[in-house]
């Protein structure tokens, strides 16, 4: 009961300080508000960016290995001339891996044909992304259908003139929504639409199926050279669910070296890319952003903390007589100290909650302006409020100690 009474009185003293010295208190709280706002806003912005980018990375598959000519990331001394000499993945590589791999759940050979024109009657779509894939593409990538279905094994094996189109392609070519069964013209050939992907929207990495047209690889082989480097051939290996990406990568590397007859000690002539490469790079970037935001925010909070300390010294001066009376009636030093510490923490918490409320308002503004769902999780809120409490304790400790050490007789005589 004594502690609760002490807390109640401290809150009342904090309220009186705010009410009696509105301008002085608000100016002092401004630093804490800006600091907490900056810290929580930066953390939320980083979490939002991380969340959206992670969704993009997840599309690549956490247990998928991409066999490609070029690595996804490089440093300042990137040896591009060495990678230029590498061969692109061949159909022979794909066939050998399919036959010999023990860790793969599924493999697919894929090529990309950019910026093609698609026609249906008088309707035309420019800049379509055409991808030709082997049959197990649906097992190495995750996607949903708005209408229709995926290729059958017979359609893939025989190279049937069938296709699956993205939602944007479908809406532009078939405004009435009757795409299934219609024939569209691609690269001078007519193909029957058997499926339409669900509308996704473009993600942070630009990965989307909305503008995509999917063809059976064996159909594309009759039209173009699918092993041509300009189509960026790649082999995607989806590992078994009970295996880690490291185990899958190790086997794939060994098999590819064997297929390419690479001598022991010689460098690989292929790149094994996976989503964790991007994740690690993103973690480094986000770590820097978080540190920068923390440094900026902590300076603002410290400035606010000095302001709170100033208020507390003024409060001690104004209430010296009251402190003397309390001590003469038997109030212990810790009681006086806690009284001012709680008051300082309360003022900092007030600034922290104002900063948090401003961040909360910003989430609605960002959602309305850019249609981005801002992540404001409990960890960031606790983090910001925790800093407010710490700054409040540091701001109030010296004034509280000064108040607790006052001589009761001298304090009572103070006007």
Backbone torsions as a table, in degrees:
resi	resn	phi	psi	omega
1	UNK	NA	-38.3	-179.6
2	UNK	-64.6	-41.3	179.9
3	UNK	-64.7	-43.5	179.7
4	UNK	-63.0	-40.4	178.0
5	UNK	-64.9	-40.2	178.4
6	UNK	-62.2	-44.4	179.0
7	UNK	-63.4	-42.4	-180.0
8	UNK	-62.1	-46.0	-179.6
9	UNK	-65.0	-37.0	179.4
10	UNK	-65.7	-39.9	176.4
11	UNK	-64.3	-38.5	178.7
12	UNK	-66.2	-41.0	176.9
13	UNK	-62.0	-41.1	178.2
14	UNK	-63.7	-40.0	178.5
15	UNK	-64.5	-42.1	178.8
16	UNK	-62.7	-40.0	178.4
17	UNK	-62.8	-38.9	179.6
18	UNK	-70.4	-40.1	-176.3
19	UNK	-73.9	-38.4	-175.5
20	UNK	-81.9	-27.8	-178.8
21	UNK	-127.9	62.8	-171.6
22	UNK	-58.2	-50.6	-175.5
23	UNK	-65.3	-47.0	-179.2
24	UNK	-60.9	-44.0	-178.4
25	UNK	-67.9	-43.3	-178.1
26	UNK	-65.6	-37.3	177.8
27	UNK	-65.9	-37.5	178.2
28	UNK	-70.1	-37.7	178.4
29	UNK	-69.6	-22.4	-176.1
30	UNK	-58.5	-42.1	179.8
31	UNK	-62.6	-44.2	178.3
32	UNK	-64.0	-43.0	-179.8
33	UNK	-60.5	-48.3	-179.3
34	UNK	-63.9	-41.5	-179.2
35	UNK	-63.5	-49.7	179.6
36	UNK	-65.4	-38.6	176.7
37	UNK	-59.4	-45.3	-179.1
38	UNK	-63.7	-46.5	-177.7
39	UNK	-62.9	-48.8	-177.8
40	UNK	-70.1	-39.3	-178.9
41	UNK	-63.9	-44.7	179.3
42	UNK	-64.7	-44.5	179.4
43	UNK	-61.5	-41.4	179.2
44	UNK	-68.1	-39.8	178.7
45	UNK	-63.6	-42.7	178.8
46	UNK	-65.1	-43.3	179.2
47	UNK	-63.9	-38.4	178.8
48	UNK	-64.8	-46.1	178.8
49	UNK	-63.3	-44.1	179.0
50	UNK	-61.2	-43.2	-177.9
51	UNK	-62.4	-45.1	-179.0
52	UNK	-69.6	-39.4	177.9
53	UNK	-68.7	-36.0	179.7
54	UNK	-65.9	-35.6	175.6
55	UNK	-61.2	-39.4	178.0
56	UNK	-66.1	-44.3	-179.6
57	UNK	-64.4	-36.3	-178.9
58	UNK	-62.6	-27.6	176.9
59	UNK	-63.6	-27.7	179.7
60	UNK	-75.0	-18.0	178.7
61	UNK	91.9	128.2	-178.7
62	UNK	-76.6	-16.1	-177.9
63	UNK	-122.9	30.4	-178.9
64	UNK	-112.6	139.4	177.8
65	UNK	-112.8	131.2	-179.8
66	UNK	-107.1	114.0	178.4
67	UNK	-90.7	112.7	-174.0
68	UNK	-139.7	170.2	178.2
69	UNK	-74.9	-41.3	-173.9
70	UNK	-108.6	143.3	172.7
71	UNK	-74.6	157.9	-178.7
72	UNK	-77.0	-31.1	-177.9
73	UNK	-129.9	157.3	177.9
74	UNK	-154.8	168.7	179.6
75	UNK	-104.2	-168.4	-177.7
76	UNK	-64.0	-27.1	-179.3
77	UNK	-101.0	40.4	-176.7
78	UNK	-61.0	116.9	-176.5
79	UNK	-83.2	69.1	-175.5
80	UNK	-60.8	-30.8	-178.7
81	UNK	-65.0	-29.6	178.8
82	UNK	-72.8	-41.9	-179.5
83	UNK	-70.0	-27.1	178.8
84	UNK	-59.3	-30.3	-176.5
85	UNK	-82.0	-8.8	-177.4
86	UNK	-72.8	149.0	172.6
87	UNK	-81.2	156.8	173.1
88	UNK	-81.1	157.9	176.1
89	UNK	-58.6	135.0	-177.2
90	UNK	-105.5	162.6	175.7
91	UNK	-62.4	-31.2	176.8
92	UNK	-62.6	-41.8	176.8
93	UNK	-59.1	-44.4	-178.6
94	UNK	-63.1	-45.2	-179.7
95	UNK	-63.5	-42.3	179.8
96	UNK	-65.6	-42.7	178.8
97	UNK	-64.4	-41.8	179.1
98	UNK	-59.8	-38.8	-177.2
99	UNK	-77.6	-33.9	-169.1
100	UNK	-104.4	-20.0	-174.0
101	UNK	-69.7	135.7	176.9
102	UNK	-105.9	-14.8	-176.2
103	UNK	-102.1	-11.2	-174.3
104	UNK	-81.9	133.4	171.2
105	UNK	-83.6	-36.0	178.4
106	UNK	-159.2	151.2	175.5
107	UNK	-132.2	146.1	175.6
108	UNK	-142.4	145.1	175.3
109	UNK	-104.6	128.7	-171.5
110	UNK	-135.9	143.6	172.3
111	UNK	-132.7	157.3	179.6
112	UNK	-123.9	132.0	179.5
113	UNK	-119.8	107.8	-171.5
114	UNK	-85.5	154.2	166.9
115	UNK	51.1	61.0	175.3
116	UNK	-109.3	157.0	-179.9
117	UNK	-98.2	135.0	179.8
118	UNK	-120.7	137.9	-176.1
119	UNK	-129.1	146.2	167.9
120	UNK	-145.4	109.8	-175.3
121	UNK	60.1	-125.1	179.4
122	UNK	-91.3	-3.4	-179.7
123	UNK	-90.1	137.9	-177.4
124	UNK	-136.5	141.3	174.4
125	UNK	-124.6	125.5	177.7
126	UNK	-101.1	155.6	175.2
127	UNK	74.2	25.7	178.8
128	UNK	-72.8	145.6	176.2
129	UNK	-96.8	112.6	-179.1
130	UNK	-101.0	128.1	177.2
131	UNK	-122.0	127.9	175.0
132	UNK	-105.7	128.6	-170.6
133	UNK	-136.7	154.1	173.2
134	UNK	-77.2	176.3	-166.2
135	UNK	-63.9	-36.8	-174.2
136	UNK	-83.8	16.7	177.7
137	UNK	-56.6	-34.8	-179.0
138	UNK	-69.5	-13.8	178.1
139	UNK	-96.5	-15.9	179.1
140	UNK	-99.7	-16.1	176.9
141	UNK	-125.8	151.9	178.1
142	UNK	-105.1	123.4	176.2
143	UNK	-153.9	159.8	-179.7
144	UNK	-120.9	158.2	-178.9
145	UNK	-108.6	132.6	170.9
146	UNK	-78.2	-41.9	176.9
147	UNK	-144.7	154.8	171.0
148	UNK	81.5	-150.7	-168.9
149	UNK	-152.1	178.6	176.1
150	UNK	-91.9	171.0	178.4
151	UNK	-63.3	143.3	170.0
152	UNK	-80.0	165.0	179.8
153	UNK	-62.8	-36.6	179.5
154	UNK	-67.0	-41.3	179.0
155	UNK	-62.6	-40.5	179.3
156	UNK	-68.6	-43.0	-175.9
157	UNK	-69.0	-38.7	-177.5
158	UNK	-88.4	-7.7	-178.0
159	UNK	68.4	44.6	-178.5
160	UNK	-63.4	147.1	-179.9
161	UNK	-78.0	68.6	179.0
162	UNK	-125.4	159.4	-176.9
163	UNK	-152.3	156.4	172.8
164	UNK	-118.7	133.2	-174.4
165	UNK	-119.8	156.3	178.3
166	UNK	-76.1	166.1	-175.7
167	UNK	-63.4	-39.7	-180.0
168	UNK	-68.5	-39.0	176.7
169	UNK	-61.3	-45.6	-178.4
170	UNK	-63.5	-42.4	-177.6
171	UNK	-68.5	-31.0	179.3
172	UNK	-79.5	-38.4	-179.8
173	UNK	-83.3	-31.4	-175.8
174	UNK	-131.5	76.5	-178.0
175	UNK	-58.0	-25.7	-178.6
176	UNK	-80.2	-7.6	178.1
177	UNK	79.3	24.9	-177.3
178	UNK	-113.7	51.5	-174.0
179	UNK	-73.4	-34.9	-174.1
180	UNK	-61.3	128.3	178.6
181	UNK	91.2	-10.1	-179.7
182	UNK	-83.8	155.8	178.9
183	UNK	-105.7	125.9	177.3
184	UNK	-112.3	160.5	-176.8
185	UNK	-109.6	121.4	-179.8
186	UNK	-132.9	129.0	178.2
187	UNK	51.1	37.9	177.9
188	UNK	79.5	3.3	-179.3
189	UNK	-117.1	150.0	176.5
190	UNK	-96.7	132.6	179.4
191	UNK	-130.5	144.8	-179.9
192	UNK	-91.1	131.0	179.0
193	UNK	-77.4	121.5	178.6
194	UNK	-113.1	-7.6	-179.3
195	UNK	-160.3	155.1	176.6
196	UNK	-131.4	125.4	179.2
197	UNK	-69.2	151.1	174.9
198	UNK	-67.3	142.9	177.9
199	UNK	-61.1	127.8	-178.1
200	UNK	-114.8	-41.3	-169.4
201	UNK	84.4	154.4	-177.2
202	UNK	-79.8	131.6	179.9
203	UNK	-91.9	-173.3	-173.6
204	UNK	-65.4	-27.2	178.9
205	UNK	-94.5	3.1	-179.9
206	UNK	79.5	10.0	-179.5
207	UNK	-83.6	123.1	178.2
208	UNK	-158.2	149.1	175.6
209	UNK	-98.2	1.4	-174.6
210	UNK	-64.5	-31.2	-178.0
211	UNK	-111.7	22.9	-173.9
212	UNK	-101.1	146.9	171.4
213	UNK	-127.0	122.9	-175.5
214	UNK	-104.5	130.7	179.9
215	UNK	-123.8	151.2	170.0
216	UNK	-65.4	137.4	-178.4
217	UNK	-58.5	-39.5	-177.8
218	UNK	-68.7	-24.1	172.5
219	UNK	-71.6	-44.6	-179.2
220	UNK	-62.4	-31.1	179.8
221	UNK	-62.1	-25.2	179.1
222	UNK	-82.6	-8.8	-175.7
223	UNK	-112.9	-40.3	-175.8
224	UNK	-136.2	170.8	173.3
225	UNK	-85.9	101.6	-172.8
226	UNK	-70.1	-14.4	178.5
227	UNK	-94.3	6.0	179.0
228	UNK	-68.0	135.8	-176.2
229	UNK	-60.6	-30.5	-176.7
230	UNK	-66.4	-15.0	178.3
231	UNK	-95.0	5.9	176.2
232	UNK	50.0	60.6	178.8
233	UNK	-61.8	144.5	176.0
234	UNK	-148.5	154.6	173.8
235	UNK	-114.1	127.1	179.2
236	UNK	-107.2	124.7	179.4
237	UNK	-112.1	115.6	176.8
238	UNK	-96.0	116.7	-177.0
239	UNK	-73.8	159.5	175.9
240	UNK	-64.4	149.3	-172.1
241	UNK	-62.5	-28.2	-177.1
242	UNK	-89.1	6.7	-179.4
243	UNK	-114.9	151.0	176.2
244	UNK	-84.2	163.0	178.5
245	UNK	-64.5	-28.7	179.2
246	UNK	-66.0	-42.5	179.1
247	UNK	-64.6	-42.9	179.2
248	UNK	-65.1	-44.5	-179.4
249	UNK	-61.7	-40.9	-178.8
250	UNK	-61.9	-44.0	179.8
251	UNK	-67.6	-43.3	-178.8
252	UNK	-61.7	-41.6	178.8
253	UNK	-61.2	-45.2	178.9
254	UNK	-62.7	-42.0	179.9
255	UNK	-66.7	-42.2	-179.8
256	UNK	-65.6	-39.1	177.4
257	UNK	-64.3	-38.0	178.1
258	UNK	-68.0	-43.8	-179.5
259	UNK	-62.5	-39.3	-179.1
260	UNK	-88.6	2.7	178.5
261	UNK	54.4	47.5	179.2
262	UNK	-84.7	129.0	-177.9
263	UNK	-69.0	151.8	176.2
264	UNK	-58.8	134.7	-179.5
265	UNK	90.8	-18.3	178.8
266	UNK	-80.3	153.5	-179.1
267	UNK	-72.0	153.5	174.0
268	UNK	-65.1	148.9	173.5
269	UNK	-108.6	31.4	179.3
270	UNK	-152.3	162.4	177.2
271	UNK	-115.3	137.3	174.2
272	UNK	-108.1	106.2	-178.2
273	UNK	-105.2	148.6	178.2
274	UNK	-151.7	164.3	-172.7
275	UNK	-63.3	-28.4	-178.8
276	UNK	-65.2	-24.7	176.1
277	UNK	-62.1	-46.2	178.9
278	UNK	-68.0	-39.9	-179.4
279	UNK	-60.9	-43.7	179.2
280	UNK	-63.5	-40.7	178.1
281	UNK	-64.7	-41.7	179.7
282	UNK	-64.9	-39.5	179.8
283	UNK	-61.2	-38.6	178.1
284	UNK	-64.5	-45.0	-179.8
285	UNK	-63.9	-45.8	-178.3
286	UNK	-66.6	-33.6	176.9
287	UNK	-61.7	-42.5	177.7
288	UNK	-64.4	-44.6	-179.4
289	UNK	-61.9	-42.0	178.5
290	UNK	-62.3	-40.9	179.9
291	UNK	-66.2	-42.5	178.8
292	UNK	-61.8	-46.4	178.9
293	UNK	-62.0	-38.2	179.7
294	UNK	-66.1	-43.3	-179.3
295	UNK	-62.3	-46.7	179.3
296	UNK	-61.4	-46.3	-177.5
297	UNK	-66.1	-39.9	-175.9
298	UNK	-68.2	-33.2	175.9
299	UNK	-64.8	-41.9	177.7
300	UNK	-64.0	-41.3	-180.0
301	UNK	-65.6	-39.2	178.8
302	UNK	-63.7	-40.8	176.7
303	UNK	-60.7	-44.4	176.7
304	UNK	-63.0	-36.2	179.4
305	UNK	-63.5	-39.9	176.2
306	UNK	-63.9	-35.9	177.3
307	UNK	-65.2	-41.5	177.4
308	UNK	-63.8	-41.3	178.1
309	UNK	-60.2	-40.3	178.2
310	UNK	-61.9	-43.1	178.1
311	UNK	-61.1	-42.2	-178.0
312	UNK	-66.3	-38.3	176.2
313	UNK	-63.4	-41.4	177.0
314	UNK	-63.8	-40.3	179.7
315	UNK	-63.6	-41.1	177.6
316	UNK	-62.0	-42.5	-179.9
317	UNK	-62.5	-43.0	-176.8
318	UNK	-71.3	-27.3	-175.3
319	UNK	-109.2	21.8	179.7
320	UNK	-59.1	-41.5	179.7
321	UNK	-62.7	-42.5	179.5
322	UNK	-65.6	-39.1	179.0
323	UNK	-62.0	-41.2	178.7
324	UNK	-61.7	-42.7	179.4
325	UNK	-64.0	-44.3	179.8
326	UNK	-60.2	-42.9	-178.4
327	UNK	-69.7	-35.3	178.9
328	UNK	-69.0	-23.9	177.8
329	UNK	-88.8	3.7	174.6
330	UNK	107.4	6.8	179.7
331	UNK	-65.7	130.5	179.6
332	UNK	-77.3	161.9	179.3
333	UNK	-60.5	-40.3	-178.8
334	UNK	-64.1	-31.1	178.3
335	UNK	-64.4	-45.2	179.5
336	UNK	-64.3	-43.5	-179.4
337	UNK	-62.8	-47.5	-179.8
338	UNK	-60.7	-35.7	-179.7
339	UNK	-58.2	-45.8	-177.9
340	UNK	-80.9	-32.0	176.7
341	UNK	-63.9	-45.9	179.2
342	UNK	-63.1	-37.8	178.5
343	UNK	-63.6	-41.8	179.2
344	UNK	-66.3	-42.9	178.9
345	UNK	-63.8	-39.0	179.5
346	UNK	-61.5	-44.3	179.7
347	UNK	-64.1	-41.4	178.6
348	UNK	-67.6	-38.8	176.8
349	UNK	-62.1	-37.1	178.0
350	UNK	-61.2	-45.6	177.0
351	UNK	-63.6	-38.6	178.8
352	UNK	-64.5	-42.8	179.7
353	UNK	-67.0	-35.0	176.0
354	UNK	-64.5	-44.3	177.6
355	UNK	-61.5	-41.8	178.0
356	UNK	-63.8	-40.8	179.0
357	UNK	-63.8	-38.0	177.9
358	UNK	-65.2	-39.8	176.4
359	UNK	-62.5	-41.5	179.7
360	UNK	-60.9	-41.4	177.2
361	UNK	-65.2	-36.5	-179.9
362	UNK	-64.9	-31.2	179.2
363	UNK	-62.1	-38.3	177.7
364	UNK	-69.6	-38.1	-179.9
365	UNK	-64.4	-43.4	179.4
366	UNK	-66.0	-40.7	179.1
367	UNK	-61.6	-41.4	-179.2
368	UNK	-72.4	-36.7	-175.3
369	UNK	-81.8	-41.1	-172.8
370	UNK	-121.6	1.7	-179.0
371	UNK	55.4	42.7	177.3
372	UNK	-115.8	126.6	178.9
373	UNK	-80.1	108.8	-178.0
374	UNK	-77.2	135.0	178.7
375	UNK	-88.0	114.2	175.5
376	UNK	-124.7	86.0	-173.6
377	UNK	-92.8	172.1	-175.6
378	UNK	-64.5	-32.3	-179.7
379	UNK	-61.1	-43.7	179.2
380	UNK	-66.3	-38.6	179.4
381	UNK	-64.7	-48.0	179.1
382	UNK	-62.8	-38.8	179.2
383	UNK	-60.4	-48.2	-179.0
384	UNK	-66.8	-44.2	179.8
385	UNK	-67.1	-36.3	177.6
386	UNK	-61.6	-42.0	177.2
387	UNK	-63.2	-38.5	177.9
388	UNK	-59.3	-44.2	-179.6
389	UNK	-64.0	-44.3	-179.0
390	UNK	-62.8	-46.1	179.2
391	UNK	-63.2	-37.6	178.0
392	UNK	-62.4	-41.5	179.5
393	UNK	-66.8	-42.4	178.6
394	UNK	-66.7	-35.3	-179.5
395	UNK	-71.1	-30.4	-174.6
396	UNK	-97.5	-12.0	-172.4
397	UNK	-64.8	-42.1	-177.7
398	UNK	-72.2	-47.9	175.7
399	UNK	-60.0	-37.9	-179.8
400	UNK	-65.5	-42.2	178.8
401	UNK	-64.1	-41.3	178.5
402	UNK	-61.4	-41.0	179.9
403	UNK	-67.5	-40.0	-177.7
404	UNK	-67.7	-25.8	-177.0
405	UNK	-89.5	-0.2	-179.7
406	UNK	-64.7	141.3	174.5
407	UNK	-77.5	125.9	-174.5
408	UNK	-59.2	-38.6	-178.1
409	UNK	-66.2	-49.2	179.9
410	UNK	-63.8	-36.0	-178.8
411	UNK	-66.0	-41.6	-179.2
412	UNK	-64.6	-35.0	-178.2
413	UNK	-72.1	-17.7	-176.7
414	UNK	-69.1	133.2	179.1
415	UNK	-85.9	NA	NA
